[in-house]
C-alpha cells in the first residue's frame, strides 16, 4: 500500500509506493487507455480519469 510522507518544510508530500502499487497502476492504465492512442491523446484521455492508490494507515 502507498504511504504518504509529509514534507518537513511544509512543501509537497511524497507518496512512497510498493511494487504492487505500481503494477496496479500499470494494469489500470492498460485497462483504461486504448492502445491506438499517441502520447498527446493519452494525456488528454487520462485528464478525465481518476486512479486511486490505497494509503497505508
C-alpha positions in Angstrom: 0.0 0.0 0.0 1.1 3.5 -0.7 2.4 5.7 2.2 2.3 9.5 2.2 5.4 11.0 3.7 4.9 14.6 4.9 7.5 17.2 4.0 9.5 18.7 6.8 9.3 22.2 5.3 5.6 22.2 4.6 6.1 21.7 0.8 4.9 18.9 -1.4 4.3 15.5 0.2 5.9 12.3 -1.2 4.0 9.2 -2.0 6.0 6.0 -1.4 4.6 3.2 -3.5 5.3 -0.5 -3.3 5.9 -2.7 -6.4 2.3 -3.9 -6.1 1.1 -0.3 -6.2 3.0 0.4 -9.4 1.8 -2.9 -11.0 -1.8 -2.0 -10.1 -1.4 1.4 -11.7 0.0 -0.1 -14.9 -2.8 -2.6 -15.0 -5.4 0.2 -14.6 -3.6 2.2 -17.3 -3.7 -0.8 -19.7 -7.3 -1.4 -19.0 -8.4 2.3 -19.3 -6.3 3.6 -22.2 -7.0 2.3 -25.8 -3.7 1.0 -27.3 -4.1 3.1 -30.5 -3.6 6.5 -28.9 -0.4 8.5 -29.2 1.2 10.3 -26.2 -0.8 13.6 -26.6 -4.1 11.7 -26.9 -3.2 9.6 -23.8 -2.6 12.8 -21.8 -6.0 14.2 -22.9 -7.7 10.9 -22.2 -6.2 10.5 -18.7 -7.1 14.0 -17.7 -10.7 12.8 -17.4 -9.8 9.6 -15.5 -9.2 9.3 -11.7 -7.0 6.5 -10.5 -6.9 5.9 -6.7 -4.0 4.4 -4.7 -4.9 3.0 -1.3 -3.0 4.7 1.5 -1.3 2.6 4.3 -2.6 4.0 7.7 
